Amino acid sequence: MSALDPDKLKMFSFLLFTKLEGAVTSGMVHLGDQLGLYVALAHSNAPMTTAELAQATELNERWVREWAYNQASARLISVSNTPSTTPSIEDDKFFLTPEQVAVLADPNSPAFGMGMFHRLPQTMAALNKMPESFRTGIGHDYDSHGPEGAVGIERSFEPWTNANLIDTVLPAISGISETLASGATVADIGCGAGSALLLMGKHFPKSSFVGYDISQYALNRAAEKLQASGLTNVLFADPRNQPLPIDNSIDLITTFDCIHDMTHPAQMMQAIRAAIKPTGTWLLVDIKAHDTFALNAQKNPMAPLMYGISVLSCMSSAMSTPDGAGLGTLGFSANTAESMAKAAGFSQFKRLDVDHSINAFYEIRP
C-alpha cells in the first residue's frame, strides 16, 4: 500500500464532510419550510434580524438565529451585515432574493423546491430499513413513507405541472388538446394525489378522467382534493380493485414519473397497450437518464442524489416485491423506454420538445 499523501487525505476528508454538511443543511431546509421561516422572510418588506424573524413566526429567537446562520453560511438565504464598532446580533439582517423566494417560499412558482424536503424525515427514516433490504433484496413501497411522503411527492411536482401541463406539454402532442376539448377518455396511471388529472379535468369538462394508484395515502389525498374541486368528470381508483380496461377504449393515457418506480413496468406497458385506442396516445414522463453509469456520472451533476434517492425510495419501491424489476431512478433511459414500449406492442415513439430539468417527455402511439 502506497504512503498517504497528506494533501490528498485532507482534501478527501473535506469532500466527505461536505456530504454531511449537505445532509444536515437539508434538515434545516425542512425546518425552514415547515416552520414558515422562508415565508416570513419572503413576506417581509425589509431584511430581518433574527429577533424580528422569531417574532414573525412566533418561535424562539436563539433557535431561529442558529438556523439562520446555517442557511446564510450555506448561501441559501441572504444576509446583510451592518458595520459596527460594537458587534451585535442585530448587525446581521436576513432576506430572500427573488430567486430564493421562487424556490423556497412560493408554492405557485414552477421552480418551487420544497417537496422533497417536505418528506425528508420519512426518506431518511428509510435508512433504518435499508440494511435488511440489502440482505434480502426486498424494498419498500411508497406507503412505507407514510402520508407525509405522499404530500411531499405532491408538493414536488404540482407547481411545475400547474404552470406547464395545459399550455406547454399537451400542445406538444399533435391534436391532443383538440381531442380533449371535444370529449375524450383519459387515464392517469400512478396519479398520486391527482394534481395533473384534476387540472385536466377542470380545463376539459367534456372529457372523463380516471386516476389509478396503489398508494392509499395518495388516493386519500386525491379524494380530498377532488371533493374540494367540485369536479364531476374525475374519478380515482386502486387498480387492484378497479382494473384498467382491456378493451382499447382510452384516448389518452398519462404516466408521470412512475414507470421506473414500478415492480413490473413491462407488464404495466402491456396493460397500457391493451387499454389504449388504436388511435390513442400515451404520454410517458420519466426521469432523464443515460444508458450507462459512466454517462450518468459524467453528464448529470445530480447523479449522486439520484442514485441515493433510488436506494431510499425509487428502486426500493421497484423492488418491494420479490420479483421486482428494480429499474431505479436512473435506470429508464430513452433507449430503454423505447425498447420496452415496442416490446409491449407500441410502434411509434417520439421525444417531445419539452424543457424540464429532471424529466423527459415522450409521445407513444400503438
N, C-alpha and C positions, 0 to 999 in steps of 0.2 A: 504494500500500500504506500503510495507516494505521500510525502510530507504535506501537512496542511499549509496552504497559502493563507497567511493571516488576513490579507486584504479580501480575498475571495470568501473566507469564512465570515468576515464581518458583513460583507455585502449580502451573503446568503441568509444570515441571521436577520438582517434588516428586511430582506424580501419576505421571509416567513412572517415576521411580526407586522408587516403591512397588511397581510391577510387577516390577522387577528384584529388589527385596527378597523378594517373594513367590516368585519363581523360585529364588533362592538358598536361601531358608529351606526350600523344598520339597526341595531336595537334602539339607539337614540332617535333614529328617524321614525321608527314605530311609535315611540313615546310622543314625539313631536306631533305626529298625526293624530293619535288617539286622545291626547290632552288638549288639542286645539291651539297649540303654541304657534304653529305655522299660520293658521288662520288669523290669530290675533296680530301677528306681525304684518300679515298681508293687509289687514283692515286698518292698520294704524296710519295716520297721516304724516307721521314723522318717526325717525329712529327712536327706539325704546330702550330705556335702561332695563336691567333685569327686574328691578323693583316694579317698574311700570308694567312689564310683561307679566309678572307674577300677579299683580293686582287685576289686570285684564282677564286673566284665566282663572283667578281665584285659587292659585297654587302657592306653595311655599317658595319664597324668593331664593333661599340658599340652594334648593334643588334646581330651580329654574336657571340660576347662574351657572351651575356646573354643566347643565345640559347645553346652555348657550355657548359656553366656552368650547365644548366638544364640537358643536355644529359649526362654529365660526372657524376653529382651527382646521376643521375638515373642509372648509370653504363651501359649505352647504348653505349657510346663511351669511349675510354680510355684516360688517361691523365698522363703525367709525369711532376713532379714538380722539378725544379732546386732550391736547397737551395741557399738562398741569404741573405746577411746582409741588403740589401735594397730591400724588396719585390716589385715586379712589375708584371704587367700582362704578361710580356714577359717570366716570370718564368714558366708559365703553357703552356704546349705544348700537343696538342691533336692528337690522331691517332686511327686507327681501327685495331683490331686483325684480323687474317684470318677468324675467326668465325663471327665477326661483319661484315666484308666485305661480306661474303656469304649471310647474312640475310638482310643487309641494302643497299648494293651497287652493287650487281652482279645479274642482271636480268636473267642470264643464270644458276644461281645456283638453284638446286631443293629446297633449303631452303629459297630462296628469299621471304621476308615477307612484301613487301610494298603495295601489292594490296589492302588490307582492309584499310590501312592508306591513300591510294590514294583517296578513296571515303569517307573518314571520314567526311568532311564537309557536304556532301549530307546525310550521315547516321544520323549524329547528327541533321541536319535540320529537319529530320522527327519528332523530338520531338515537333515541333510546331503543327503537325497534330495529335499527339497521343491523347490529351485529347478528341477530337471529336471521334476518333476511339474507345476509351474506353467506350464512351457513346453509340455509335451506333452499335458497333461490326464490323464495316466495315473498312478494312485496305486499303493498297495502293500497287499497283503493282510495279514491278521493274523500269518501266519507270518513276515513280514518283521521282526517284533519278537522273534523267537526264542523259545526255551522259557520264558524268564522272563516274556515277555509273556503267555503262556497262564496261568502261575501267578498273575500279577497280576490277571487277569480273574477267576480262580477265587477269590482272596482278597477281591476286591471284592464279589462277590455271594453267596458261600456263607454268611456269618454271618446275613444277613437272611433268606435262603432257609430255612436250618435252623430259624430261630426262628418263621417265619410261614407257610411254604407249606402245611403239613399242617393247622394249626389255624385259619388265617385265610383264606388265599387260596382253597384248594379248597372249603371250606364256603360261600364266597360264590357259588359256581356251583351252581345248583339241581340236586340229585340226583347230582352227580359223585362225591362221596365214597362214596356207596352203590354206584354203578356200579363204582368201582374196588375196593371191598371184595368184591363178588361175583365179580369177574373181568372184566377189560377189556383191550383192546389200546391201547397208548399209544405215541405217537411224540413225541420232543422234538427239534425241528429247531434247529440251532445250539446243540447241547447243551454245547459247551465241554468242560470237564473232568468233566462228568457229575454234578455235585453234586445238582441237582434231581432227576434221574432216579433216582439211587441212593437218595435219600431216599424217593421214592415207591415204589421197588421194595421197600425194607425194610418200609414201612408197609402195603403192599398186596400180599402174597405171591401172591394168586390171579391177579393181573394180570400181563401181559407188557409189557415196555418196550424200545423201541429208540431209541437216541440217534444223531442224524446230525450230522456236522460235516465241514467240508473242511479244518480246521486239523489237520495231522499232529501238531503239538506238543500240542494239546488232546486229540486222540484217544489219544495215548500216555499222557498223564496220566490220562485216563479209564480206560484199560485197567489201569493200576497200581491205581487206586482200586477198580475192580471186583474185581480179584484179591484185594485186601485185605479187601473186604466179604464175600466168600464167597457172594454172591447168584447165583442161577441163573436168575432171571427178567428179567435185564437184559442187553442187547447194545449194542455201539457199532459204527457203520459210517460209512464215507465214502460219501456218496450217489452219487459218481461211479462207484463200484464196486458198490454195493448200493443201487439207487434206491428212493425212496419208492414204496410200492404205488400203483396207479392203479385199484384195484377197490372203492373206497368201503368199506374194511374196518376202519378205525381209529375207535375210540370217542372218544379224546381226543388232540388234537394241541396241543403247547405250543411257544411261541416266546418265549424270554426275552431281551430286549434284543439282538435280532439282525436284525430285518427292515430297520431303517434302515441297517445295515452292508452289505447285500447288493447285489451288482451288478445283479441282476434281481429286485427284490422283487415286481413284478407277476406274473412267471412263477412265482415261488415260491408266491404266493397261489393261483394256478390249480392248482398241484401239490397244495397242501393240500386244495383243494376236490375234486380227483379222488381223494384218499386217504381222506377222512373219510366216515363213515357218514351217511346221511340224518338219523339221529337223534344224530349226534355233536356234539362241542363243540371249538372252537378257542379256547384261552386265549392271547390275544395280550398280551404285556407289553412295553412300549416306553417310550422317554423322553417325559416330559410336554413338549409343545410347543404353541405357539400358531400361528395361521395366517400371521402376518406377522412380519417382523423387528421392526417397531415394537412389537408386543405382547410379543414375547420380550424385547426390551431393557428394556421398561417393567416387566414383571411378573416376570421371572426374574432375581434378583440374581446368579445363576451363569451368565448368558448369555455373558459374555466367555470363561469357562472352557469352556463347551460348544462355542462356535464354534471356539475354539483347538484343543480335543481333536478336533473334527471334521476340521480340516485335517491333524492329525498322525496320526489313527487312523481314526475312523468314516467320514468322507467319502472318505478315502484308500482304505479297503477297498472302499467302494461304487463307486469309480471305478478299481479295479485292473484292469479290462478296458476296451478302447476304447469299448465301448457301455454302460458302467456308468451306472446311474441317478443315483447321487450324491445320494441324499436328504439325507444329513448328519445330525448329532446332533439338531438341532432342526428337521428337515425333515419329520417324520412326525407331524403334529398329529392330533387325534381326527377332525377332518373329513376329512383326507387318508386316514387309515386306513380310515374307514368307506366312503369313496368307492371306494377301491381294493378293499376286501373285496367290496363289492357288484358291482363290475365283474368280479370273479373268480367270481361266482355265488353268493355268500352273501346271505341275505335278512335275517338278524337280527344286530343289532349293539348291544351294551349295555355301558356303562361300569360296572365293578364298584366297590362301595364299599370299596375297599382303600386304606388310608393309606400312602403312601410318598413320601419327599422328592423323588425323582427320577422314578419310573416311574408310568405309568398302566396300568390293568389292564382288559382288555376280554374279554367273553364273546361269541363269534361262532358262529353256527349256520347251516347250509345253509338 
